[in-house]
Amino acid sequence: MATVRAISRNALGAVVALALAACGGGAGVPSGPIVVAPAINTPATSANGVQIIPAGGSHTMVAGEKVMVPAGTIITSNGSTINLSGSNNTVNVTAGAVVQVPSSATGTADNTVVASAAAAGVTVNAQVLAGPSVMGSYDPIDGSGDQARFAGLYQLTLDGAGNLIGSDRGRLRRITPDGVVTTLAAAVTLTFEGVAVDGAGNIYGTDSASPVLYRRTPDGAEQSWGPDWNKVMVNKGGQLAVDGAGTVYRADFENRRILKITAAGVVSVLAGGGSGDGNDGVGVNAAFHGPSAVVLDASGALLVNDSDAIRKIQPNGTVTTVAKIPKRIIPVDGSIAVDHGYIYAATDSAIMRVAPDGTVDAMHFANGSMPYIMTLVADGHGTLYAGTGWASPVQVWKITL
């Protein structure tokens, strides 16, 4: 099975661009049988039925289509241009994406491009709560609505008062339901990445440059929390969730596991790290593709965005697969939220909604194209919040479900 490597945003070299699809023509001869030259966007077909785009070829993807391409291929999808390198990658795009293979490409066509199936017609109303409508590199500025500025949102969570707490390139920012943004911590000594808030108002955060986990108490005191993280063999960062007992759960993407840290600071592996790729199982015998984000549902089970699947972990560590979803170009950017039994996970061009019966629908904004979503959080009362960035303006969106 083709897999996506954990490629950085800089390595992808994504830029905002407009794509024009070109098609080839045919040619006739003065006499004899008519010979029609094949159009340049007509791909060859492999032995197993998967279409191959040859060197020099250009192809416009239709919903549900799959093609194979070599390294060096340029894909323009939904305003972003992707320069594909390496082998055995899978790139999920929207219908209408243009795939262009340079004439100089000589490698094996072992990369897969998949166009998502046609949307099920699910649209939602969304509005910008805070942040500017244009892209740019900004210093964080407190303010209201579009006067506020963010450097780069990583994870959003909610506190007990209904305010959003977000990590913003190491800083902690608070966004009220009315869109008023203030800075809680300015990343002077601690650099927050993943964030979670417990019932007592303590804010937990992973560090953007080390494996350390921080805790910020309601009085503003900040300190490292838990064991000696340099001995736990965990990578930096990782999104967080916390339950009513003060137990923190951490997505360890690189090591493909979920960590559990009790209120006393004792850490253990809840699930993952086993052999295989995405196998269901119990505890360390289960395997993940690349868990990027976690959230607790109403039953106390942990839901995981596992790159191309939604997984559920019971308190005893039993892991099951809930549904399959399109994999992101950058899997570590995967996000997850839950509201009234419905699970929400952002892909590159839509928010996937997983119903309690496992049915998956693609949700789109009724009032415009979908920005690149970095993080999702739901308030449990029919409102979903999204933090956007990278190839989109850095904003906080309010989505009515």
C-alpha positions in Angstrom: 0.0 0.0 0.0 1.3 3.4 -0.9 1.9 5.7 2.1 2.5 9.4 2.6 5.8 10.4 4.1 5.8 13.0 6.9 6.8 15.8 4.6 7.3 19.3 6.0 5.4 22.3 4.6 8.6 23.9 3.4 9.6 20.8 1.6 6.3 20.8 -0.3 6.9 24.3 -1.5 3.2 25.0 -1.6 2.2 28.4 -3.1 -1.1 30.0 -4.0 -1.5 29.6 -7.7 -4.0 29.6 -10.5 -4.1 26.5 -12.8 -5.1 26.3 -16.4 -5.8 22.9 -17.9 -4.5 22.4 -21.4 -5.8 19.7 -23.8 -4.1 18.3 -26.8 -5.6 18.1 -30.3 -5.6 15.7 -33.2 -4.1 15.8 -36.7 -5.2 14.4 -40.0 -3.3 13.2 -43.2 -4.2 14.0 -46.8 -5.3 10.5 -47.8 -5.8 7.1 -46.3 -7.1 6.3 -42.9 -7.6 9.2 -40.5 -5.0 9.1 -37.6 -6.0 10.9 -34.5 -3.2 11.8 -32.1 -4.1 11.0 -28.5 -4.9 14.0 -26.3 -2.1 14.9 -23.9 -4.4 14.5 -20.9 -5.4 10.9 -21.8 -3.4 8.7 -19.4 -2.1 5.2 -20.1 -3.6 2.3 -18.1 -1.6 0.0 -16.0 -2.1 -3.8 -15.8 -4.2 -3.5 -12.7 -6.4 -0.8 -14.2 -4.9 2.2 -12.5 -4.3 5.1 -14.9 -0.7 6.3 -15.4 0.1 9.8 -16.4 3.2 9.6 -18.7 6.1 12.1 -19.0 4.8 15.3 -20.6 1.2 14.5 -19.7 -1.4 16.7 -18.2 -4.6 15.4 -16.6 -7.6 17.0 -14.8 -8.9 14.8 -12.0 -12.5 13.9 -11.6 -14.3 12.9 -8.4 -13.3 9.5 -7.1 -10.5 9.0 -9.7 -7.0 7.6 -9.0 -3.9 7.9 -11.1 -0.2 7.0 -10.8 2.6 9.5 -11.4 6.4 9.7 -11.1 8.4 12.0 -8.9 8.7 15.5 -10.2 4.9 15.8 -10.9 3.3 19.1 -10.2 -0.2 19.1 -8.8 -2.4 22.1 -8.6 -5.4 21.6 -6.3 -7.8 24.2 -4.8 -5.3 27.0 -5.3 -2.2 25.3 -4.0 0.7 23.9 -6.0 2.4 20.7 -4.8 5.8 19.6 -6.1 5.8 15.8 -5.6 9.1 14.2 -4.7 10.1 10.7 -3.6 8.2 7.5 -4.1 5.2 5.6 -2.8 3.4 8.8 -1.7 -0.4 9.2 -1.7 -1.7 12.7 -2.3 -5.4 13.4 -1.8 -6.8 16.3 -3.9 -10.1 17.7 -4.9 -12.0 17.1 -8.2 -10.7 19.5 -10.8 -7.1 19.3 -9.6 -4.5 19.5 -12.5 -1.8 16.9 -12.6 1.2 17.8 -14.8 4.2 15.4 -15.4 7.3 17.1 -16.8 8.7 15.8 -20.0 12.0 15.1 -18.2 10.4 12.7 -15.7 12.0 9.3 -16.1 11.2 7.6 -12.8 8.7 4.9 -12.0 5.1 6.0 -11.7 4.7 4.7 -8.1 3.1 7.8 -6.5 -0.7 7.9 -6.2 -3.0 10.9 -6.7 -6.6 10.4 -5.5 -9.4 12.8 -6.1 -12.0 12.7 -3.3 -15.4 11.5 -4.1 -18.1 14.0 -4.8 -19.4 15.8 -1.7 -22.6 14.5 -0.3 -24.0 18.1 -0.4 -23.4 18.9 3.3 -22.8 22.6 3.6 -22.3 24.6 6.8 -22.4 28.3 7.6 -19.0 29.7 8.7 -17.8 33.2 9.7 -14.4 34.6 10.7 -14.3 35.2 14.5 -10.8 36.7 14.6 -7.8 37.4 12.3 -7.2 39.2 9.0 -8.6 38.1 5.7 -5.3 38.3 3.8 -2.2 36.2 4.0 0.9 37.5 5.5 3.6 37.2 8.2 2.3 39.0 11.3 3.5 39.7 14.8 0.8 38.7 17.2 -1.5 41.7 18.1 -4.3 41.7 20.6 -7.6 43.1 19.4 -11.1 42.3 18.3 -12.2 40.5 15.1 -10.1 41.3 12.0 -7.9 43.7 14.0 -6.3 40.8 15.9 -3.3 39.1 14.5 -1.9 35.6 14.9 1.6 34.3 14.0 0.5 30.7 13.4 -2.1 28.7 15.2 -1.4 25.0 16.1 -4.1 23.8 18.5 -7.3 25.3 19.8 -9.1 24.2 23.0 -11.9 25.5 25.2 -11.8 26.6 28.8 -14.6 26.3 31.4 -15.9 29.8 30.5 -16.3 29.0 26.8 -13.3 30.9 25.7 -10.9 29.5 23.1 -7.3 29.0 24.2 -4.9 28.7 21.3 -1.2 28.0 20.9 0.2 30.7 18.5 3.8 30.0 17.6 4.7 29.3 21.2 2.4 32.0 22.7 -0.9 31.3 24.5 -3.8 33.4 23.2 -7.4 33.6 24.5 -10.3 34.3 22.1 -13.6 35.1 23.6 -16.9 34.1 22.0 -17.2 37.7 20.7 -13.8 37.5 19.0 -11.7 39.5 21.4 -8.1 38.2 21.4 -5.6 38.7 24.3 -2.2 37.2 25.0 -1.9 35.0 28.1 1.7 34.0 27.8 4.2 35.5 25.4 6.6 32.5 24.8 9.4 34.1 26.8 10.4 31.0 28.7 8.0 28.4 27.5 6.9 27.7 23.9 3.4 26.2 23.8 2.3 24.0 20.9 -0.3 21.4 21.8 -2.8 22.7 24.5 -5.5 21.4 26.8 -7.4 22.9 29.7 -8.6 20.8 32.7 -11.6 21.5 34.9 -9.6 23.5 37.4 -8.4 25.9 34.8 -4.8 24.5 34.4 -3.5 24.8 30.9 -1.2 22.0 29.7 1.1 22.4 26.7 3.6 20.5 24.7 6.8 22.3 23.8 7.6 23.2 20.2 11.3 22.4 20.6 11.6 19.7 23.2 9.6 16.7 24.6 8.7 18.6 27.8 5.1 19.0 28.9 4.2 22.3 30.6 1.4 23.2 33.1 0.2 26.8 33.6 -1.9 27.3 36.7 -4.8 29.8 36.9 -2.6 32.3 38.7 -0.2 32.3 35.7 2.6 30.2 37.2 4.3 28.1 34.6 6.5 25.1 35.0 7.5 21.8 33.4 5.1 19.0 34.5 5.3 15.2 34.7 8.4 13.0 34.5 11.8 13.7 33.1 10.6 13.9 29.5 14.1 13.4 28.1 14.0 9.9 29.4 10.5 9.0 28.0 11.7 8.8 24.4 9.0 11.1 23.0 9.4 13.7 20.3 8.6 17.4 20.6 5.1 18.8 20.3 2.0 16.8 19.9 -1.7 17.7 20.4 -3.3 17.1 23.8 -6.6 16.3 25.5 -7.5 16.1 29.2 -10.3 14.3 31.0 -12.4 15.2 34.1 -9.9 13.4 36.4 -7.0 15.6 35.1 -5.5 12.8 33.0 -3.7 14.2 30.0 -3.5 12.3 26.7 -0.7 13.1 24.2 -0.5 12.2 20.5 3.0 11.0 19.8 3.0 11.2 16.0 6.5 10.1 15.2 6.4 7.1 17.5 2.9 6.2 16.4 1.4 5.9 19.9 -0.8 7.6 22.4 0.6 8.5 25.8 -1.4 8.8 29.1 -0.2 11.1 31.9 -2.1 10.8 35.2 -2.8 13.8 37.4 0.1 12.7 39.5 2.4 13.0 36.5 2.9 9.3 35.8 3.3 8.5 32.1 2.4 5.3 30.3 1.6 4.2 26.8 -2.2 3.9 26.4 -2.0 2.3 23.0 0.2 2.0 19.9 3.7 1.2 19.0 2.9 -2.3 18.0 3.9 -4.0 14.7 1.9 -3.5 11.6 0.3 -0.4 10.1 -3.0 0.6 11.5 -3.9 -2.7 13.1 -6.6 -2.8 15.8 -5.7 -4.3 19.1 -5.2 -3.7 22.8 -2.5 -1.4 24.3 0.9 -1.7 22.8 -0.3 -4.5 20.4 -2.3 -1.9 18.5 -0.6 0.0 15.7 -1.2 3.5 14.3 -0.3 5.1 11.0 0.5 8.5 12.5 -1.7 9.8 15.3 -1.9 13.6 15.0 -4.7 14.7 17.3 -6.9 13.4 20.1 -10.3 14.2 21.7 -12.5 12.6 24.3 -16.1 11.7 23.5 -19.0 11.7 25.9 -18.4 8.1 27.0 -14.8 8.8 28.0 -13.3 7.0 25.0 -10.4 8.7 23.2 -10.9 9.5 19.5 -7.7 9.8 17.3 -7.1 11.3 13.9 -4.7 8.6 12.6 -3.7 10.2 9.3 -6.2 8.3 7.1 -8.6 6.9 9.7 -10.5 7.7 12.8 -9.6 5.4 15.6 -11.3 4.9 19.0 -9.4 3.9 22.2 -11.4 2.6 25.2 -10.1 3.4 28.7 -8.6 -0.2 28.8 -6.5 0.6 25.7 -8.6 -1.4 23.2 -8.2 0.3 19.8 -10.8 0.0 17.0 -11.2 1.7 13.6 -14.3 3.9 13.3 -14.0 5.1 9.7 -11.5 5.8 6.9 -10.9 9.4 5.8 -8.7 11.0 3.1 -5.1 11.5 4.2 -3.7 15.0 4.3 -0.7 16.2 2.3 0.9 16.8 5.7 -0.6 14.1 8.0 0.7 15.7 11.2 -1.7 18.6 10.5 -4.7 16.3 11.0 -7.2 17.6 13.6 -10.3 16.1 15.3 -13.3 17.3 17.3 -16.6 15.7 18.4 -20.1 17.1 19.0 -23.2 15.1 19.9 -21.7 11.9 18.7 -20.5 13.3 15.3 -16.7 13.3 14.7 -15.1 16.1 12.6 -11.7 15.8 11.0 -10.2 18.3 8.6 -8.7 17.2 5.3 -7.0 19.5 2.7 -10.2 20.6 1.1 -13.1 19.7 3.4 -14.1 18.8 6.9 -15.1 15.1 7.1 -18.1 14.4 9.3 -18.3 10.9 10.7 -21.8 10.0 11.9 -22.4 7.6 14.8 -23.2 4.8 12.3 -19.8 5.3 10.6 -21.1 7.2 7.6 -18.6 9.8 6.3 -19.7 13.0 4.6 -17.6 15.9 3.3 -18.7 19.3 4.7 -18.0 22.5 2.8 -18.5 26.2 3.7 -21.7 27.5 2.2 -20.2 31.0 1.9 -16.9 30.3 0.2 -14.0 27.9 -0.3 -12.5 25.9 2.5 -9.3 27.4 4.0 -6.4 25.2 5.2 -7.5 24.0 8.6 -4.8 23.4 11.3 -7.0 22.7 14.3 -10.6 22.0 15.3 -12.6 22.1 18.6 -16.3 21.8 19.3 -18.2 23.3 22.2 -20.7 20.5 22.5 -23.6 22.8 21.7 -23.6 22.8 17.9 -20.6 25.1 17.2 -17.3 24.0 15.7 -14.3 26.3 15.8 -11.4 26.0 13.3 -8.0 27.6 13.3 -6.6 28.1 9.8 -3.1 28.9 8.4 -0.2 27.8 6.2 -1.7 28.2 2.7 -4.5 30.3 4.1 -4.8 33.5 6.3 -4.3 32.8 10.0 -7.8 33.1 11.4 -10.3 31.6 13.8 -13.5 30.5 12.2 -16.9 29.8 13.9 -18.9 27.1 12.2 -22.6 26.5 12.9 -23.3 22.8 12.7 
